[in-house]
């Protein structure tokens, strides 16, 4: 993928250099912060089509890992972008990487920069992954995660149960509606409008839950000097 490698080097790398990322491979960049490691890397289609995808992730840096590894992130591909990224010649590679640069500036780097504390990290981890594993948002916060973020368990569950919007998985009913719409006899235009309407509701719920969760974690945060020595070791916030 020489076209992609050259486009990354010529157009994207200067942007990532300014954001303090280091190139560790031709298609892999990394940035170390006090508590976190941010990564951006490319996956190329194995079918030789020239298509590629962009991955981003944030990992917690433990001063002593104790067999604990936490990472949160996602992948952008053709299903999440209007433009299909392809690099089968110099021109297509340049156009694609310029679109990637917009994504990096507008979405990915700001997402990294908003993860400042371990509480921020766990909220993002929950919002991205809890539905994959089933259960509710509250159930996603196992004891180990609360300990890592120095959150009082009793306080967390008392506060969380006050909010019906995160007590129950309210997003499920909207997901079911989207499936019904997608399999209905609506015209393409009407179907697209209905799906967009439901998608906006889901995004609004996610944002509301994110704000609620962050408020709960802040309220139930335990002063580091009171944390038991049994808690996994991590740099203080």
N, C-alpha and C positions, 0 to 999 in steps of 0.2 A: 504493500500500500504506500508506494513512494509519494503519490499525489497527496494523500492525506497527511503523511508525515511532513511533507514540505509546507503544506498549508498551515498545519499546526505550528510549525516552527516560525513561519513568516508572519502570521497574523494573530494567532491566539497566545503564543508564548509571551510576547511583550505585555499583553494584558495581565496574564497570570504573574509575570515577574513583578509588575506594579502592585499586585495584591499579595506579594511575598510568598508565592508558591515556588517550589523548586522542582525542576524536571528530573525525575528519577528514571524514566524510560521514555522512549519516543512518544508514547501516547499516555503517559501517566505522570501526574503532577501531585505534589504533596506540600502541605503547609502545617508546621507545628506551632501550636499555641500553648499557653501555660497549662491548660487542662485537656486539650484536644488535639487530634490530628485530622486535618481536612484533606480529602482526596478527590481528585477529578481524573477520570480515566476513560478511555475509549474502547469499545468492543466492536470489532469488525465482523460483518456477516460471514459465516463459514461457507456460504454457497458461492462466493466469488462475484456477487452482484455489485460490489462497491458500496453497499449500504453500511452504515455504521450507527452506533448508539453511544450516548454519553451517560456515564455513571457518576454519581457523586455520593460521598459518605463522610460522616463524622464519627470518630472513635474517641472513647474516653482514654486518657493517659493515666494509668495507675502507677504510683510509685512502687507498689508491690502488687503484682497482678493477682496472686492468690487464686489462679485458675478462673478469674472473672474476666470476661471480654464483652464489651458492649459496643455496638456499632449501629448507626441509623443512617439511612440514605435511600436513594431511589434511582431509577433509570429513565432517561428520556429517549423515546424512539418515535417511529413514524405514527404510532397511535396517539401520541401526546403532543405532536407538533403538526402544524399545517403543511410544513415543508418536509419532504422526505430527504434526509441527509444521505448523500451519495458522493463518492470520490473516485469515479472511474476515469477521470481525466483532470487536467489542471484547472479548467474552468469550473467544473462541478464541485471540485474540492474547495476552491476558493469561496464560491457562493455558499456552500454548506457551512464552512467554518465561520464565515461572517455571521450567519444565523446563530451558530453556537455561541459566538462572542456576545451577541445580544442576550441570549439566554443566561450566560454566565454572569453578565453585568446586572441584569434585571432580577433574576431569580436565585441563582445558585449562591453567589457570593453573599448577597444580603441574608440568605437563609443561614449560611455559616455564621455570619457576624451576629445574628440574633441569638445564637447559642453561646451564652456567656457563662452560665452556671450549670452545675449538674442537674438542677431542677429544670432548666430550659431544655437540656438534652433529653431527659426522661419524658417531658411533655411531648416533644417531637417524636420520640420513639413510640410513645403510646398512640399519637394521632395517626402515624403512618402504618402501624402494625397490629393494633389490638384486634381488628376485625378479621385479620388473616388467621389468627389463632382461636377465634371464637370468644364468646363471653362478652361481658360489658367492659367499659372503660375502667371502672373501679377494680374489677377482677384482674386487670392487666398489671396492676401495681402489686407484685408479689413482695414478700417481706424483704428479700435481698435488695430489691430496687429501692425500697423505702430506706433501708439502712445505708445504702450507698449515697443517697441524696440527703442523709441525715434528717429524715422526716419521722416525726413521732407517729407510730402506727395507729394508736387509739384516736389521736386527734384527726388523722387523715380520714379514717372511716366515719367518724362522727360528722365531720364537715362535708364529706362527699355525699353522704346519704341525704343531705339537705337539698341536693340538686337533682330533680327528677330527670333533667335533660342528659345527665351523665350516668344516672342510676340505671336507666334502661337504654337499650340500643335503639334510639329513635331513628337512626339512619336506615335501618332495615326496611321500614315501610316504604321509604322513598326509593330504595334500590329495587324493591318489588314493583313499584309503579313504573320505573324505567324499563324493566323487563317487559311489562305488559304493553307499554307504548311501542317498544321496539318490535314487538310481534303483532301489532295491530294492523288494521287496513288503512291507516292514515296515509295521506300523501307524503312524499319525502319532505316537503317544506314544512307541513304541519307537524310531522314527527320530529323534525329537527328543532322546531320551536318548543315543543313540549319537553323534549329531552333537555334542552338548554334551561328551561324553567325549573325543572326538578333538580338539575345539577347545581343551580344557584342556591336552592334551598339546602342541599347537602353541604355545600361549601360554607354557608352561613352557620349551620349547626356545628361544623368542625371548628370554625373560628370562635363561636360562643363557648364550646367545650374547652378549647385551648385556653381561653381567658379564665374560665372558671377553674380549671385544673391548676394553672399557674398561681392563682390567688390562694387556692387551698394549700399548695406546697409551700408557699411563702409563709402562710399563717402557721403551719405546723413544722416549720424548720427548727431544728434543735441547734443551739449554740455548739460549735465544734468542741469546746472544752468539756462539754457534758456527754459527748459521745463515748460509748463503751469501746474499749480496746479491741473488742471482737469485731467491730465494724471494719470492712475492707479498707485498706489504707489508700488514701488519695489526697492529693494536695488540697489544702484548705481553700475555701472560696473567699 
